[in-house]
Amino acid sequence: MRPVCVIGLGLIGGSVLRAAVAAGRPAWGATGSARDAETAGGDGFDVAESVDAALCRAAERDALVVVAVPLPAVDEVLRQVAELAPTCLLTDVVSVKGPVADSVSRYAPETRFAGGHPMAGRSVSGWTMGSAELFRDAAWVVVADEDTGLDAWRAAADLAIDCGARVVPTTSAEHDAAVARISHLPHVLAAVLAACGADGGPLALALAAGSFGDGTRVAGTRPELVLAMCEGNRDALLPAVDDALGRLGAARGALASTGALRATVVAGHRGRTLFDEHRVAERTQATVDLGGRDALEELRLIGTQGGHVVGFAGDYALAEVPVSEAGIGSATNL
């Protein structure tokens, strides 16, 4: 199994290291946090004395390097990668993909890169909050842009599957537009909701229960991490915020003029129902020939259809696609 070198041992990076080791992979990590390094080493994991030392070992062993630091720290790590492991297989677990791809092109252009983003996490952070099971059955994006090498895509996807996740192939731009709506906008709305609730004073907070707690859970995330995510995806987040403001404006207008909120509530209920239905939808199997001329296009189609890659058989990616979407495009049904 290919070795894994994880740079950054917070919640996500630490969970990647744990899951890779649990899957039987040789794996080590490095972090700029002395506390996380000491704790991870004390837990029995292989922690290099520095990022440079970890990357030198990665170059020697042809390891897959995983960049698991917040977006503002990515450029500096990539400079180190370019110096010490310039042609390595490289992926990341950062929550935006376009800016990371741009940084790789600028600072580490010789690497064999496929961006990644596991859709799993918690509102707490640090090594001690991680788990080898964090990614179990979670969606994990592995970017399949036009310039993505299939060797890099396969290496990143293999790691995601070893960590227990389901691989969703898509482009950097499509990923960033999607997460703006289902991850970054919820962080903004949770912040607004939490602030509005707190403005209600002690009585409001004493009465707050499930709906307020559920709606504001992610507002408990460290602000600097939320800022890195949301501000880093500014271009895609702005249209999502505009959409939300338009809907809130329509709700306010209806409430002020007629006292009715039916359109808003029904549309929201329908959106939640579609989410629940997708999670339990019947799925059919499909394959993608990774040696084929249109492999990247077929992989992207799997993601567009709401499907995911669950494994490999030789040079074939094995996928599952919702039955309602099956038959669209060129993926081959088994």
Secondary structure by P-SEA (a helix, b strand, c coil): cbbbbbccccaaaaaaaaaaaaaccccccccccaaaaaaaaaacccccccaaaaaaaaaaacccccccccccaaaaaaaaaaacccccbbbbbccccaaaaaaaaccccccbbbbbbccccccccccccccccccccbbbbbbbcccccaaaaaaaaaaaaaabbbbbbbcaaaaaaaaacccaaaaaaaaaaaaaaaaccaaaaaaccaaaaaacccccccaaaaaaaaaaaaaaaaaaaaaaaaaaaaaaaaaaccccaaaaaaaaaaaaaaaaaaaacbbbbbbbcccccaaaaaaaaaaaaccccccccccbbbbccccccccccccccc
